[in-house]
Amino acid sequence: MVEGKVETVSPLQSIHLHRWAETENQEKLWKDRIDKGLPLHLNPGSTLIAAMGPHWHPGSYEAVYEMAKYTFMAGHLVQFYEEQDRCYEPYDGLGTMRNYAYLRALEEGYEWILYVDNDVLPQPDTLVRLQTFHLPIIAPLIRYTDGQDHGIGLAAMKQGEGLAMVRSVVLSFLLMKTKVFQPWWQGDFWDNGRGSDEEYHAKKLAMAGHSVMVDTSTIVMCQNAPHYPFDLVKRHVQDLAPRDAIESWRKRYVGGIASG
């Protein structure tokens, strides 16, 4: 060690860097991680982009693909795949699909999992922007192409106000560290049950010590209205008038239990 010089990379870190960083961008990402004192990872910044099914809206597959390609060129290991449709009725198996996805991400050693629905229209740099915060759970602002907020508080938030801690988020586009799911290593975090909505799952995360954050400077457009639980006559609430749908759902379900 030269006198007056501070070593910032240990021999172990140097070996890790040599094995992992094959491009200039990967080396830059690794050194930035060391400078920020972030935990080491076998595949730093690696992300499994898990699409919930193969039923794409026009332009959405192409938008997610371009985002994956941009993220890869920025130095991140990325895999983009479609989870098998496991629904017997519309949307009744999404919890199971999300569970299979995070089990795959854990098994294959990814640092992140990005859940995307088949109707999202992200910008190419969306994933990279969210990853720069290195937060366990983060989502962009969600906007809908029809200009409505559909009763979703996230869609009504103001743009450009930095990071915001929220009670829950829609699951259309959600980036999570895979280590968040370690307490649910059997693949039972996401539930398919009636009333097991975004807020229910956000409470489970809060009980495990995690906060849900939103980057209000990053926006992702969605082409479809959010989905609500089935009502008692098996009509999906989204098929009703938007405001009436929300009120009907609130009257029928209190704390996840049907009231009549």
PyRosetta script that sets phi, psi and omega in degrees:
from pyrosetta import init, pose_from_sequence

init()
pose = pose_from_sequence("MVEGKVETVSPLQSIHLHRWAETENQEKLWKDRIDKGLPLHLNPGSTLIAAMGPHWHPGSYEAVYEMAKYTFMAGHLVQFYEEQDRCYEPYDGLGTMRNYAYLRALEEGYEWILYVDNDVLPQPDTLVRLQTFHLPIIAPLIRYTDGQDHGIGLAAMKQGEGLAMVRSVVLSFLLMKTKVFQPWWQGDFWDNGRGSDEEYHAKKLAMAGHSVMVDTSTIVMCQNAPHYPFDLVKRHVQDLAPRDAIESWRKRYVGGIASG")
pose.set_psi(1, 127.8)
pose.set_omega(1, 179.3)
pose.set_phi(2, -76.1)
pose.set_psi(2, 135.3)
pose.set_omega(2, -178.0)
pose.set_phi(3, -60.4)
pose.set_psi(3, 133.6)
pose.set_omega(3, 179.1)
pose.set_phi(4, 85.6)
pose.set_psi(4, -5.3)
pose.set_omega(4, 179.6)
pose.set_phi(5, -103.8)
pose.set_psi(5, 131.5)
pose.set_omega(5, -179.7)
pose.set_phi(6, -99.7)
pose.set_psi(6, 123.4)
pose.set_omega(6, 177.2)
pose.set_phi(7, -81.1)
pose.set_psi(7, 125.9)
pose.set_omega(7, -177.8)
pose.set_phi(8, -104.2)
pose.set_psi(8, -10.5)
pose.set_omega(8, -179.3)
pose.set_phi(9, -125.1)
pose.set_psi(9, 121.4)
pose.set_omega(9, 179.5)
pose.set_phi(10, -76.2)
pose.set_psi(10, 163.4)
pose.set_omega(10, 176.3)
pose.set_phi(11, -55.3)
pose.set_psi(11, -39.7)
pose.set_omega(11, 179.2)
pose.set_phi(12, -63.3)
pose.set_psi(12, -43.1)
pose.set_omega(12, 178.8)
pose.set_phi(13, -64.2)
pose.set_psi(13, -36.1)
pose.set_omega(13, 179.5)
pose.set_phi(14, -65.2)
pose.set_psi(14, -42.1)
pose.set_omega(14, 177.6)
pose.set_phi(15, -62.8)
pose.set_psi(15, -44.0)
pose.set_omega(15, 179.6)
pose.set_phi(16, -60.8)
pose.set_psi(16, -44.6)
pose.set_omega(16, -179.8)
pose.set_phi(17, -61.6)
pose.set_psi(17, -43.1)
pose.set_omega(17, -178.7)
pose.set_phi(18, -61.8)
pose.set_psi(18, -38.9)
pose.set_omega(18, -177.0)
pose.set_phi(19, -77.2)
pose.set_psi(19, -30.4)
pose.set_omega(19, -172.1)
pose.set_phi(20, -97.1)
pose.set_psi(20, -45.0)
pose.set_omega(20, -171.3)
pose.set_phi(21, -80.0)
pose.set_psi(21, 102.5)
pose.set_omega(21, 178.4)
pose.set_phi(22, -99.9)
pose.set_psi(22, -15.2)
pose.set_omega(22, 180.0)
pose.set_phi(23, -127.3)
pose.set_psi(23, 165.9)
pose.set_omega(23, 179.2)
pose.set_phi(24, -62.6)
pose.set_psi(24, -39.2)
pose.set_omega(24, 179.8)
pose.set_phi(25, -67.1)
pose.set_psi(25, -37.5)
pose.set_omega(25, 177.2)
pose.set_phi(26, -65.1)
pose.set_psi(26, -41.0)
pose.set_omega(26, 178.5)
pose.set_phi(27, -64.1)
pose.set_psi(27, -39.7)
pose.set_omega(27, 177.8)
pose.set_phi(28, -62.5)
pose.set_psi(28, -43.3)
pose.set_omega(28, 178.9)
pose.set_phi(29, -62.7)
pose.set_psi(29, -41.9)
pose.set_omega(29, -178.9)
pose.set_phi(30, -64.7)
pose.set_psi(30, -46.5)
pose.set_omega(30, -179.1)
pose.set_phi(31, -65.3)
pose.set_psi(31, -35.6)
pose.set_omega(31, 176.3)
pose.set_phi(32, -64.0)
pose.set_psi(32, -37.5)
pose.set_omega(32, 178.9)
pose.set_phi(33, -64.7)
pose.set_psi(33, -43.2)
pose.set_omega(33, 178.5)
pose.set_phi(34, -64.2)
pose.set_psi(34, -44.0)
pose.set_omega(34, -179.0)
pose.set_phi(35, -60.2)
pose.set_psi(35, -33.7)
pose.set_omega(35, -178.5)
pose.set_phi(36, -86.7)
pose.set_psi(36, -2.8)
pose.set_omega(36, 178.8)
pose.set_phi(37, 69.7)
pose.set_psi(37, 28.2)
pose.set_omega(37, -178.9)
pose.set_phi(38, -80.1)
pose.set_psi(38, 153.7)
pose.set_omega(38, -179.5)
pose.set_phi(39, -60.6)
pose.set_psi(39, 147.9)
pose.set_omega(39, 175.8)
pose.set_phi(40, -71.9)
pose.set_psi(40, 156.5)
pose.set_omega(40, 177.2)
pose.set_phi(41, -149.4)
pose.set_psi(41, 144.2)
pose.set_omega(41, -178.6)
pose.set_phi(42, -62.1)
pose.set_psi(42, -32.2)
pose.set_omega(42, 177.9)
pose.set_phi(43, -130.8)
pose.set_psi(43, 77.0)
pose.set_omega(43, -173.6)
pose.set_phi(44, -57.4)
pose.set_psi(44, 130.3)
pose.set_omega(44, 177.3)
pose.set_phi(45, 75.0)
pose.set_psi(45, 1.7)
pose.set_omega(45, -178.5)
pose.set_phi(46, -65.3)
pose.set_psi(46, 138.8)
pose.set_omega(46, -173.5)
pose.set_phi(47, -137.6)
pose.set_psi(47, 130.0)
pose.set_omega(47, 170.0)
pose.set_phi(48, -95.1)
pose.set_psi(48, 112.7)
pose.set_omega(48, 176.7)
pose.set_phi(49, -89.1)
pose.set_psi(49, 109.0)
pose.set_omega(49, -172.8)
pose.set_phi(50, -106.9)
pose.set_psi(50, 107.5)
pose.set_omega(50, 176.6)
pose.set_phi(51, -83.8)
pose.set_psi(51, 132.7)
pose.set_omega(51, -177.4)
pose.set_phi(52, -84.6)
pose.set_psi(52, 76.9)
pose.set_omega(52, 177.7)
pose.set_phi(53, 104.5)
pose.set_psi(53, 171.2)
pose.set_omega(53, -178.2)
pose.set_phi(54, -105.4)
pose.set_psi(54, 14.5)
pose.set_omega(54, -171.5)
pose.set_phi(55, -96.9)
pose.set_psi(55, 76.1)
pose.set_omega(55, -170.1)
pose.set_phi(56, -80.6)
pose.set_psi(56, 140.3)
pose.set_omega(56, 168.9)
pose.set_phi(57, -79.8)
pose.set_psi(57, 156.8)
pose.set_omega(57, -176.9)
pose.set_phi(58, -54.0)
pose.set_psi(58, 126.9)
pose.set_omega(58, 175.3)
pose.set_phi(59, 86.8)
pose.set_psi(59, -14.6)
pose.set_omega(59, -174.9)
pose.set_phi(60, -73.1)
pose.set_psi(60, -44.4)
pose.set_omega(60, 178.7)
pose.set_phi(61, -58.4)
pose.set_psi(61, -45.8)
pose.set_omega(61, -178.8)
pose.set_phi(62, -62.6)
pose.set_psi(62, -38.9)
pose.set_omega(62, -179.8)
pose.set_phi(63, -66.0)
pose.set_psi(63, -43.2)
pose.set_omega(63, 179.3)
pose.set_phi(64, -67.6)
pose.set_psi(64, -39.9)
pose.set_omega(64, 178.3)
pose.set_phi(65, -60.7)
pose.set_psi(65, -45.1)
pose.set_omega(65, 179.9)
pose.set_phi(66, -64.2)
pose.set_psi(66, -36.1)
pose.set_omega(66, 176.3)
pose.set_phi(67, -64.7)
pose.set_psi(67, -43.5)
pose.set_omega(67, 178.6)
pose.set_phi(68, -61.5)
pose.set_psi(68, -43.1)
pose.set_omega(68, 180.0)
pose.set_phi(69, -64.3)
pose.set_psi(69, -42.7)
pose.set_omega(69, 178.5)
pose.set_phi(70, -61.8)
pose.set_psi(70, -43.1)
pose.set_omega(70, -179.4)
pose.set_phi(71, -64.0)
pose.set_psi(71, -41.0)
pose.set_omega(71, 177.6)
pose.set_phi(72, -62.8)
pose.set_psi(72, -43.7)
pose.set_omega(72, -179.3)
pose.set_phi(73, -66.8)
pose.set_psi(73, -23.9)
pose.set_omega(73, 177.5)
pose.set_phi(74, -78.8)
pose.set_psi(74, -4.5)
pose.set_omega(74, 175.2)
pose.set_phi(75, 111.8)
pose.set_psi(75, 2.1)
pose.set_omega(75, -178.0)
pose.set_phi(76, -95.3)
pose.set_psi(76, 141.2)
pose.set_omega(76, 171.5)
pose.set_phi(77, -76.4)
pose.set_psi(77, 124.6)
pose.set_omega(77, -174.3)
pose.set_phi(78, -134.9)
pose.set_psi(78, 138.2)
pose.set_omega(78, 168.4)
pose.set_phi(79, -128.5)
pose.set_psi(79, 132.0)
pose.set_omega(79, -179.7)
pose.set_phi(80, -115.8)
pose.set_psi(80, 120.3)
pose.set_omega(80, -179.4)
pose.set_phi(81, -143.2)
pose.set_psi(81, 163.3)
pose.set_omega(81, 178.1)
pose.set_phi(82, -104.6)
pose.set_psi(82, 122.8)
pose.set_omega(82, 175.0)
pose.set_phi(83, -72.8)
pose.set_psi(83, 140.8)
pose.set_omega(83, 179.7)
pose.set_phi(84, -59.2)
pose.set_psi(84, 138.6)
pose.set_omega(84, 176.7)
pose.set_phi(85, -69.9)
pose.set_psi(85, 115.1)
pose.set_omega(85, -177.6)
pose.set_phi(86, -112.8)
pose.set_psi(86, 21.0)
pose.set_omega(86, -178.3)
pose.set_phi(87, -92.5)
pose.set_psi(87, 133.7)
pose.set_omega(87, 173.8)
pose.set_phi(88, -92.7)
pose.set_psi(88, -32.9)
pose.set_omega(88, 170.1)
pose.set_phi(89, -121.6)
pose.set_psi(89, 160.6)
pose.set_omega(89, -177.2)
pose.set_phi(90, -51.3)
pose.set_psi(90, 120.3)
pose.set_omega(90, 171.7)
pose.set_phi(91, 70.6)
pose.set_psi(91, 7.4)
pose.set_omega(91, -174.7)
pose.set_phi(92, -81.4)
pose.set_psi(92, -7.7)
pose.set_omega(92, -179.2)
pose.set_phi(93, -119.9)
pose.set_psi(93, 18.1)
pose.set_omega(93, -177.1)
pose.set_phi(94, -64.7)
pose.set_psi(94, -34.3)
pose.set_omega(94, 178.2)
pose.set_phi(95, -62.0)
pose.set_psi(95, -44.5)
pose.set_omega(95, 177.5)
pose.set_phi(96, -61.1)
pose.set_psi(96, -41.4)
pose.set_omega(96, 179.8)
pose.set_phi(97, -63.4)
pose.set_psi(97, -41.8)
pose.set_omega(97, 179.2)
pose.set_phi(98, -67.3)
pose.set_psi(98, -35.8)
pose.set_omega(98, 177.4)
pose.set_phi(99, -64.1)
pose.set_psi(99, -46.4)
pose.set_omega(99, 178.1)
pose.set_phi(100, -58.7)
pose.set_psi(100, -37.9)
pose.set_omega(100, -177.3)
pose.set_phi(101, -66.1)
pose.set_psi(101, -46.5)
pose.set_omega(101, -177.7)
pose.set_phi(102, -72.8)
pose.set_psi(102, -28.4)
pose.set_omega(102, 173.7)
pose.set_phi(103, -63.3)
pose.set_psi(103, -40.0)
pose.set_omega(103, 177.5)
pose.set_phi(104, -64.4)
pose.set_psi(104, -43.3)
pose.set_omega(104, -179.5)
pose.set_phi(105, -62.5)
pose.set_psi(105, -40.9)
pose.set_omega(105, 177.8)
pose.set_phi(106, -66.0)
pose.set_psi(106, -45.9)
pose.set_omega(106, -177.0)
pose.set_phi(107, -62.7)
pose.set_psi(107, -37.0)
pose.set_omega(107, -176.1)
pose.set_phi(108, -91.9)
pose.set_psi(108, 2.0)
pose.set_omega(108, 170.6)
pose.set_phi(109, 81.6)
pose.set_psi(109, 25.3)
pose.set_omega(109, 178.3)
pose.set_phi(110, -76.9)
pose.set_psi(110, 149.2)
pose.set_omega(110, 175.9)
pose.set_phi(111, -81.5)
pose.set_psi(111, -32.8)
pose.set_omega(111, -176.8)
pose.set_phi(112, -127.2)
pose.set_psi(112, 157.2)
pose.set_omega(112, 164.4)
pose.set_phi(113, -129.3)
pose.set_psi(113, 133.4)
pose.set_omega(113, 177.0)
pose.set_phi(114, -113.7)
pose.set_psi(114, 114.0)
pose.set_omega(114, 175.1)
pose.set_phi(115, -84.8)
pose.set_psi(115, 128.2)
pose.set_omega(115, 176.1)
pose.set_phi(116, -131.0)
pose.set_psi(116, 138.5)
pose.set_omega(116, 172.6)
pose.set_phi(117, -85.8)
pose.set_psi(117, 168.7)
pose.set_omega(117, -174.2)
pose.set_phi(118, -80.7)
pose.set_psi(118, 5.4)
pose.set_omega(118, -177.5)
pose.set_phi(119, -120.4)
pose.set_psi(119, 11.1)
pose.set_omega(119, -175.3)
pose.set_phi(120, -84.4)
pose.set_psi(120, 153.7)
pose.set_omega(120, 179.5)
pose.set_phi(121, -131.1)
pose.set_psi(121, 72.0)
pose.set_omega(121, -179.5)
pose.set_phi(122, -74.7)
pose.set_psi(122, 157.6)
pose.set_omega(122, 170.0)
pose.set_phi(123, -79.3)
pose.set_psi(123, 158.1)
pose.set_omega(123, -178.2)
pose.set_phi(124, -55.9)
pose.set_psi(124, -33.5)
pose.set_omega(124, -175.2)
pose.set_phi(125, -94.7)
pose.set_psi(125, 9.1)
pose.set_omega(125, -173.9)
pose.set_phi(126, -60.0)
pose.set_psi(126, -48.9)
pose.set_omega(126, -177.9)
pose.set_phi(127, -64.5)
pose.set_psi(127, -43.2)
pose.set_omega(127, 179.1)
pose.set_phi(128, -61.0)
pose.set_psi(128, -40.9)
pose.set_omega(128, 179.7)
pose.set_phi(129, -61.7)
pose.set_psi(129, -43.4)
pose.set_omega(129, -178.8)
pose.set_phi(130, -69.2)
pose.set_psi(130, -36.2)
pose.set_omega(130, -177.7)
pose.set_phi(131, -67.7)
pose.set_psi(131, -25.2)
pose.set_omega(131, -177.5)
pose.set_phi(132, -62.1)
pose.set_psi(132, -20.8)
pose.set_omega(132, -179.6)
pose.set_phi(133, -82.0)
pose.set_psi(133, -20.4)
pose.set_omega(133, 179.6)
pose.set_phi(134, 53.5)
pose.set_psi(134, 42.2)
pose.set_omega(134, 179.0)
pose.set_phi(135, -97.4)
pose.set_psi(135, 149.4)
pose.set_omega(135, -179.3)
pose.set_phi(136, -61.9)
pose.set_psi(136, -36.6)
pose.set_omega(136, -177.8)
pose.set_phi(137, -141.0)
pose.set_psi(137, 121.0)
pose.set_omega(137, -179.2)
pose.set_phi(138, -149.2)
pose.set_psi(138, 144.5)
pose.set_omega(138, 178.9)
pose.set_phi(139, -134.8)
pose.set_psi(139, 158.3)
pose.set_omega(139, 172.2)
pose.set_phi(140, -84.6)
pose.set_psi(140, 174.1)
pose.set_omega(140, 167.5)
pose.set_phi(141, -69.3)
pose.set_psi(141, 136.7)
pose.set_omega(141, 177.6)
pose.set_phi(142, -103.3)
pose.set_psi(142, 130.6)
pose.set_omega(142, 173.5)
pose.set_phi(143, -125.8)
pose.set_psi(143, 150.7)
pose.set_omega(143, -178.9)
pose.set_phi(144, -108.2)
pose.set_psi(144, 141.6)
pose.set_omega(144, -173.4)
pose.set_phi(145, -65.9)
pose.set_psi(145, -19.0)
pose.set_omega(145, 177.7)
pose.set_phi(146, -85.1)
pose.set_psi(146, -0.9)
pose.set_omega(146, 176.8)
pose.set_phi(147, 82.6)
pose.set_psi(147, -0.4)
pose.set_omega(147, -179.2)
pose.set_phi(148, -94.4)
pose.set_psi(148, 155.9)
pose.set_omega(148, 176.3)
pose.set_phi(149, -95.4)
pose.set_psi(149, -12.4)
pose.set_omega(149, 175.6)
pose.set_phi(150, 54.9)
pose.set_psi(150, 31.8)
pose.set_omega(150, 177.6)
pose.set_phi(151, 74.4)
pose.set_psi(151, 10.0)
pose.set_omega(151, -178.6)
pose.set_phi(152, -96.6)
pose.set_psi(152, 120.6)
pose.set_omega(152, -178.5)
pose.set_phi(153, -61.1)
pose.set_psi(153, -34.6)
pose.set_omega(153, -179.7)
pose.set_phi(154, -60.2)
pose.set_psi(154, -36.5)
pose.set_omega(154, -178.5)
pose.set_phi(155, -73.7)
pose.set_psi(155, -14.7)
pose.set_omega(155, -179.4)
pose.set_phi(156, -100.6)
pose.set_psi(156, -3.8)
pose.set_omega(156, -179.7)
pose.set_phi(157, -67.9)
pose.set_psi(157, 151.3)
pose.set_omega(157, 180.0)
pose.set_phi(158, -79.1)
pose.set_psi(158, 146.0)
pose.set_omega(158, -179.7)
pose.set_phi(159, -83.6)
pose.set_psi(159, 149.6)
pose.set_omega(159, 170.7)
pose.set_phi(160, 78.5)
pose.set_psi(160, 26.4)
pose.set_omega(160, 179.7)
pose.set_phi(161, -110.9)
pose.set_psi(161, 26.8)
pose.set_omega(161, 175.6)
pose.set_phi(162, 75.8)
pose.set_psi(162, -156.1)
pose.set_omega(162, 179.1)
pose.set_phi(163, -80.4)
pose.set_psi(163, 141.2)
pose.set_omega(163, 178.2)
pose.set_phi(164, -132.0)
pose.set_psi(164, 133.9)
pose.set_omega(164, 173.5)
pose.set_phi(165, -86.5)
pose.set_psi(165, 130.4)
pose.set_omega(165, -175.7)
pose.set_phi(166, -125.9)
pose.set_psi(166, 161.2)
pose.set_omega(166, -179.6)
pose.set_phi(167, -72.7)
pose.set_psi(167, -36.8)
pose.set_omega(167, 178.3)
pose.set_phi(168, -163.6)
pose.set_psi(168, 166.0)
pose.set_omega(168, 177.6)
pose.set_phi(169, -136.6)
pose.set_psi(169, 156.2)
pose.set_omega(169, 170.5)
pose.set_phi(170, -68.8)
pose.set_psi(170, 156.2)
pose.set_omega(170, -172.0)
pose.set_phi(171, -97.6)
pose.set_psi(171, 15.6)
pose.set_omega(171, -176.7)
pose.set_phi(172, -62.1)
pose.set_psi(172, -35.3)
pose.set_omega(172, -176.7)
pose.set_phi(173, -151.5)
pose.set_psi(173, 100.3)
pose.set_omega(173, -171.7)
pose.set_phi(174, -137.9)
pose.set_psi(174, 123.2)
pose.set_omega(174, 179.9)
pose.set_phi(175, -103.5)
pose.set_psi(175, 127.8)
pose.set_omega(175, -177.1)
pose.set_phi(176, -137.0)
pose.set_psi(176, 143.4)
pose.set_omega(176, 169.8)
pose.set_phi(177, -69.7)
pose.set_psi(177, 135.6)
pose.set_omega(177, -178.1)
pose.set_phi(178, -64.7)
pose.set_psi(178, -26.3)
pose.set_omega(178, -179.6)
pose.set_phi(179, -64.2)
pose.set_psi(179, -19.7)
pose.set_omega(179, 176.4)
pose.set_phi(180, -57.9)
pose.set_psi(180, -32.5)
pose.set_omega(180, -174.2)
pose.set_phi(181, -88.7)
pose.set_psi(181, 1.0)
pose.set_omega(181, -177.2)
pose.set_phi(182, -58.2)
pose.set_psi(182, -36.3)
pose.set_omega(182, 176.2)
pose.set_phi(183, -65.1)
pose.set_psi(183, -19.2)
pose.set_omega(183, 179.8)
pose.set_phi(184, -112.9)
pose.set_psi(184, 50.1)
pose.set_omega(184, -175.1)
pose.set_phi(185, -66.8)
pose.set_psi(185, -14.1)
pose.set_omega(185, 177.9)
pose.set_phi(186, -84.7)
pose.set_psi(186, -0.7)
pose.set_omega(186, 177.1)
pose.set_phi(187, 80.6)
pose.set_psi(187, 41.2)
pose.set_omega(187, -177.0)
pose.set_phi(188, -128.2)
pose.set_psi(188, 27.6)
pose.set_omega(188, 179.1)
pose.set_phi(189, -74.8)
pose.set_psi(189, -54.7)
pose.set_omega(189, -177.3)
pose.set_phi(190, -78.4)
pose.set_psi(190, 134.3)
pose.set_omega(190, -176.2)
pose.set_phi(191, -111.4)
pose.set_psi(191, 147.0)
pose.set_omega(191, 176.9)
pose.set_phi(192, -94.7)
pose.set_psi(192, -5.8)
pose.set_omega(192, -171.7)
pose.set_phi(193, -65.0)
pose.set_psi(193, 151.6)
pose.set_omega(193, 177.1)
pose.set_phi(194, -61.4)
pose.set_psi(194, 130.8)
pose.set_omega(194, -178.2)
pose.set_phi(195, 91.5)
pose.set_psi(195, -8.6)
pose.set_omega(195, 179.0)
pose.set_phi(196, -84.8)
pose.set_psi(196, 72.6)
pose.set_omega(196, -174.7)
pose.set_phi(197, -93.9)
pose.set_psi(197, -166.1)
pose.set_omega(197, -177.4)
pose.set_phi(198, -60.9)
pose.set_psi(198, -40.7)
pose.set_omega(198, -177.8)
pose.set_phi(199, -67.9)
pose.set_psi(199, -36.6)
pose.set_omega(199, 177.3)
pose.set_phi(200, -59.8)
pose.set_psi(200, -46.1)
pose.set_omega(200, -179.3)
pose.set_phi(201, -71.4)
pose.set_psi(201, -33.4)
pose.set_omega(201, 176.8)
pose.set_phi(202, -64.2)
pose.set_psi(202, -34.0)
pose.set_omega(202, 176.7)
pose.set_phi(203, -67.1)
pose.set_psi(203, -37.7)
pose.set_omega(203, 176.2)
pose.set_phi(204, -62.2)
pose.set_psi(204, -41.3)
pose.set_omega(204, 178.5)
pose.set_phi(205, -66.2)
pose.set_psi(205, -40.2)
pose.set_omega(205, 179.4)
pose.set_phi(206, -63.1)
pose.set_psi(206, -38.6)
pose.set_omega(206, 178.9)
pose.set_phi(207, -66.3)
pose.set_psi(207, -22.5)
pose.set_omega(207, 176.8)
pose.set_phi(208, -91.4)
pose.set_psi(208, 3.0)
pose.set_omega(208, 175.5)
pose.set_phi(209, 94.2)
pose.set_psi(209, 15.8)
pose.set_omega(209, -176.9)
pose.set_phi(210, -109.1)
pose.set_psi(210, 143.0)
pose.set_omega(210, 174.4)
pose.set_phi(211, -108.5)
pose.set_psi(211, 147.4)
pose.set_omega(211, 178.0)
pose.set_phi(212, -96.9)
pose.set_psi(212, 124.3)
pose.set_omega(212, -176.8)
pose.set_phi(213, -115.9)
pose.set_psi(213, 152.8)
pose.set_omega(213, 177.4)
pose.set_phi(214, -128.0)
pose.set_psi(214, 132.4)
pose.set_omega(214, 172.9)
pose.set_phi(215, -91.1)
pose.set_psi(215, 105.2)
pose.set_omega(215, -175.1)
pose.set_phi(216, -75.5)
pose.set_psi(216, -3.3)
pose.set_omega(216, 177.3)
pose.set_phi(217, -92.4)
pose.set_psi(217, -6.2)
pose.set_omega(217, -179.0)
pose.set_phi(218, -118.2)
pose.set_psi(218, 126.9)
pose.set_omega(218, -176.8)
pose.set_phi(219, -119.3)
pose.set_psi(219, 137.2)
pose.set_omega(219, 172.3)
pose.set_phi(220, -122.7)
pose.set_psi(220, 128.3)
pose.set_omega(220, 177.6)
pose.set_phi(221, -86.2)
pose.set_psi(221, 141.5)
pose.set_omega(221, 175.2)
pose.set_phi(222, -119.1)
pose.set_psi(222, 139.7)
pose.set_omega(222, -176.5)
pose.set_phi(223, -91.6)
pose.set_psi(223, -11.6)
pose.set_omega(223, -176.0)
pose.set_phi(224, -122.6)
pose.set_psi(224, 148.5)
pose.set_omega(224, 176.9)
pose.set_phi(225, -67.0)
pose.set_psi(225, 152.1)
pose.set_omega(225, 178.2)
pose.set_phi(226, -63.6)
pose.set_psi(226, 155.3)
pose.set_omega(226, -177.1)
pose.set_phi(227, -100.6)
pose.set_psi(227, 140.9)
pose.set_omega(227, 178.6)
pose.set_phi(228, -116.5)
pose.set_psi(228, 165.1)
pose.set_omega(228, 179.8)
pose.set_phi(229, -60.3)
pose.set_psi(229, 157.6)
pose.set_omega(229, 177.6)
pose.set_phi(230, -66.0)
pose.set_psi(230, 143.1)
pose.set_omega(230, 173.2)
pose.set_phi(231, -84.7)
pose.set_psi(231, -178.5)
pose.set_omega(231, -168.9)
pose.set_phi(232, -72.1)
pose.set_psi(232, -16.1)
pose.set_omega(232, 178.7)
pose.set_phi(233, -103.7)
pose.set_psi(233, 19.2)
pose.set_omega(233, 174.1)
pose.set_phi(234, 66.4)
pose.set_psi(234, 19.8)
pose.set_omega(234, 169.4)
pose.set_phi(235, -91.3)
pose.set_psi(235, 141.1)
pose.set_omega(235, 178.9)
pose.set_phi(236, -81.1)
pose.set_psi(236, 137.6)
pose.set_omega(236, -174.6)
pose.set_phi(237, -59.3)
pose.set_psi(237, -31.3)
pose.set_omega(237, -178.5)
pose.set_phi(238, -65.0)
pose.set_psi(238, -16.7)
pose.set_omega(238, 179.4)
pose.set_phi(239, -80.4)
pose.set_psi(239, -9.7)
pose.set_omega(239, 178.2)
pose.set_phi(240, -93.0)
pose.set_psi(240, 176.2)
pose.set_omega(240, 175.5)
pose.set_phi(241, -60.8)
pose.set_psi(241, 135.3)
pose.set_omega(241, -171.7)
pose.set_phi(242, -50.1)
pose.set_psi(242, -53.1)
pose.set_omega(242, -176.6)
pose.set_phi(243, -69.1)
pose.set_psi(243, -41.5)
pose.set_omega(243, 177.6)
pose.set_phi(244, -62.8)
pose.set_psi(244, -34.3)
pose.set_omega(244, 179.6)
pose.set_phi(245, -62.2)
pose.set_psi(245, -45.5)
pose.set_omega(245, -178.2)
pose.set_phi(246, -65.3)
pose.set_psi(246, -44.2)
pose.set_omega(246, -179.8)
pose.set_phi(247, -65.4)
pose.set_psi(247, -38.7)
pose.set_omega(247, 177.9)
pose.set_phi(248, -61.8)
pose.set_psi(248, -43.0)
pose.set_omega(248, -179.7)
pose.set_phi(249, -65.2)
pose.set_psi(249, -42.0)
pose.set_omega(249, -179.0)
pose.set_phi(250, -65.0)
pose.set_psi(250, -36.4)
pose.set_omega(250, -179.5)
pose.set_phi(251, -71.9)
pose.set_psi(251, -35.1)
pose.set_omega(251, -175.4)
pose.set_phi(252, -80.0)
pose.set_psi(252, -30.4)
pose.set_omega(252, -173.7)
pose.set_phi(253, -121.8)
pose.set_psi(253, 122.8)
pose.set_omega(253, 175.8)
pose.set_phi(254, -124.9)
pose.set_psi(254, 112.7)
pose.set_omega(254, -177.5)
pose.set_phi(255, 62.9)
pose.set_psi(255, 27.1)
pose.set_omega(255, 176.1)
pose.set_phi(256, 86.5)
pose.set_psi(256, 5.1)
pose.set_omega(256, -178.7)
pose.set_phi(257, -115.1)
pose.set_psi(257, 129.2)
pose.set_omega(257, -179.9)
pose.set_phi(258, -62.1)
pose.set_psi(258, 135.5)
pose.set_omega(258, -176.5)
pose.set_phi(259, -103.2)
pose.set_psi(259, 1.3)
pose.set_omega(259, 178.9)
pose.set_phi(260, 165.6)
pose.dump_pdb("model.pdb")
